[in-house]
């Protein structure tokens, strides 16, 4: 009986070491799923470019000429032309009267414009103008890791959001091929 027990114990010990990496657990109602450990062969970081549009204001100074004081020069010119035309029409006879009316209107318009613009002064000033502009910002960001690992002699590749280190816990699900 002892001779028979020794090979069975040796076989059980060998089977235990072959599957020492695996632990079988029931995952919910699925008894065909278990967890094990895979050796990580390579980890490659994966980078991507993140773009964002950033609005900002761009301002600049613009020189301008300002006028201050004085009256309405258009109204002064028209009023002066009317008064000058009326006064000119009272002078002369015949064709001379028409010429005197035109000359009076022109002279009155010039005098009216001069009177209305009296007290007006010009000066240089600066106005700040702003506009909305957009600039595109690009940043290189770590998107994840491509991980190559070996489980039971087979090599697999997965993209993970973390660096697993030297070993990776894997979930193994076994189902019959149909």
C-alpha positions in Angstrom: 0.0 0.0 0.0 2.9 2.4 0.8 4.3 1.7 -2.7 1.0 2.7 -4.2 0.7 5.9 -2.2 4.1 7.3 -3.0 3.5 7.7 -6.8 0.1 9.3 -6.1 1.6 11.8 -3.7 4.4 12.6 -6.2 1.8 13.1 -9.0 -0.3 15.3 -6.7 2.7 17.4 -5.8 3.7 17.9 -9.4 0.2 18.9 -10.4 0.1 21.4 -7.5 3.4 23.1 -8.6 2.3 23.2 -12.3 -0.8 25.2 -11.3 0.8 27.1 -8.4 0.3 30.3 -10.4 -3.5 29.7 -10.7 -6.1 30.1 -8.0 -9.6 29.0 -8.9 -12.5 31.0 -7.7 -16.1 31.1 -8.5 -16.8 34.4 -10.2 -20.4 34.9 -9.4 -22.2 31.9 -10.8 -19.4 31.2 -13.4 -17.3 28.4 -12.0 -15.3 28.3 -15.2 -13.4 31.5 -14.4 -10.2 31.7 -12.4 -7.3 34.1 -11.7 -3.6 33.6 -12.3 -0.4 35.6 -12.6 1.4 36.4 -15.9 5.0 37.4 -16.3 5.3 40.9 -17.9 7.6 40.9 -20.8 7.4 44.5 -22.0 5.7 47.8 -21.0 5.5 50.6 -23.6 3.9 54.0 -22.6 1.4 55.3 -25.1 1.3 59.1 -25.6 -1.4 61.2 -27.3 -1.8 64.9 -28.0 -4.6 66.7 -26.2 -5.7 69.9 -28.0 -7.7 72.7 -26.4 -8.8 76.0 -27.7 -8.1 78.9 -25.4 -9.9 82.2 -25.9 -8.2 85.3 -24.9 -8.4 89.1 -25.4 -5.8 90.9 -27.6 -5.7 94.7 -26.9 -3.8 97.5 -28.7 -3.7 101.3 -28.5 -4.9 103.3 -31.6 -4.1 107.0 -32.0 -7.1 109.2 -32.8 -7.7 113.0 -33.4 -10.4 114.5 -31.2 -12.3 117.9 -31.7 -13.7 119.8 -28.8 -15.7 123.0 -28.4 -17.3 125.1 -31.2 -20.8 124.7 -32.6 -22.5 122.9 -35.4 -20.5 124.1 -38.4 -23.0 122.8 -41.0 -25.9 124.8 -39.4 -23.6 127.9 -39.2 -22.7 127.6 -42.9 -26.3 127.2 -44.1 -27.6 130.0 -41.9 -24.7 132.3 -43.0 -25.4 131.5 -46.7 -29.2 132.3 -46.3 -28.5 135.6 -44.6 -25.8 136.5 -47.1 -28.1 135.6 -50.0 -30.9 137.8 -48.7 -28.5 140.8 -48.1 -26.9 140.3 -51.6 -30.4 140.3 -53.3 -31.1 143.8 -51.9 -28.0 145.2 -53.7 -28.0 145.8 -57.5 -30.5 145.6 -60.3 -31.1 143.0 -63.1 -28.3 140.6 -63.7 -26.2 142.3 -61.1 -28.8 141.4 -58.5 -28.4 137.6 -59.2 -24.6 137.9 -59.0 -24.8 139.9 -55.8 -27.2 137.2 -54.3 -24.7 134.4 -55.2 -21.8 136.3 -53.9 -23.7 137.2 -50.7 -24.6 133.5 -50.1 -21.0 132.3 -50.6 -19.6 135.0 -48.3 -22.3 134.5 -45.7 -21.7 130.7 -45.7 -17.9 131.3 -45.1 -18.6 133.8 -42.3 -21.2 131.4 -40.8 -18.8 128.5 -40.9 -16.0 130.6 -39.3 -18.3 131.8 -36.5 -19.6 128.3 -35.8 -16.1 126.7 -35.6 -14.7 129.4 -33.3 -13.5 127.8 -30.0 -13.1 124.4 -31.7 -9.7 122.8 -30.9 -8.1 119.5 -32.0 -5.9 117.3 -30.0 -4.3 113.8 -30.3 -5.6 111.0 -28.0 -5.2 107.2 -27.7 -8.1 104.7 -27.7 -7.6 101.1 -26.5 -9.3 98.6 -28.7 -9.7 94.9 -27.8 -10.7 91.8 -29.8 -11.3 88.2 -28.9 -8.8 85.7 -30.4 -8.4 82.0 -29.9 -5.2 80.0 -29.7 -4.9 76.3 -29.8 -2.9 74.6 -27.0 -1.4 71.2 -27.6 -0.1 69.0 -24.7 1.5 65.6 -24.9 -0.3 63.3 -22.4 0.2 59.7 -21.2 -2.8 57.8 -22.5 -1.9 54.3 -21.1 0.5 51.4 -21.5 0.8 48.6 -24.0 1.7 45.6 -21.9 3.1 42.4 -23.4 2.8 39.4 -21.0 3.2 35.6 -21.0 0.6 33.3 -19.4 1.1 29.5 -19.6 3.6 29.9 -22.5 1.3 32.1 -24.6 2.1 35.8 -25.2 -0.6 38.4 -25.0 -0.8 42.2 -25.4 -3.2 44.5 -23.7 -3.5 48.2 -23.2 -3.8 49.2 -19.5 -4.2 52.5 -17.8 -1.4 51.6 -15.4 2.1 50.1 -15.4 1.7 46.6 -13.9 5.3 46.0 -12.9 6.9 42.6 -13.3 3.7 40.5 -12.8 0.1 41.0 -14.0 -2.9 39.4 -12.5 -5.1 37.9 -15.2 -8.6 36.5 -15.2 -9.0 33.3 -17.2 -12.4 32.1 -18.5 -12.7 28.7 -20.0 -15.6 27.7 -22.2 -16.1 24.8 -24.6 -15.4 25.5 -28.3 -18.6 25.1 -30.3 
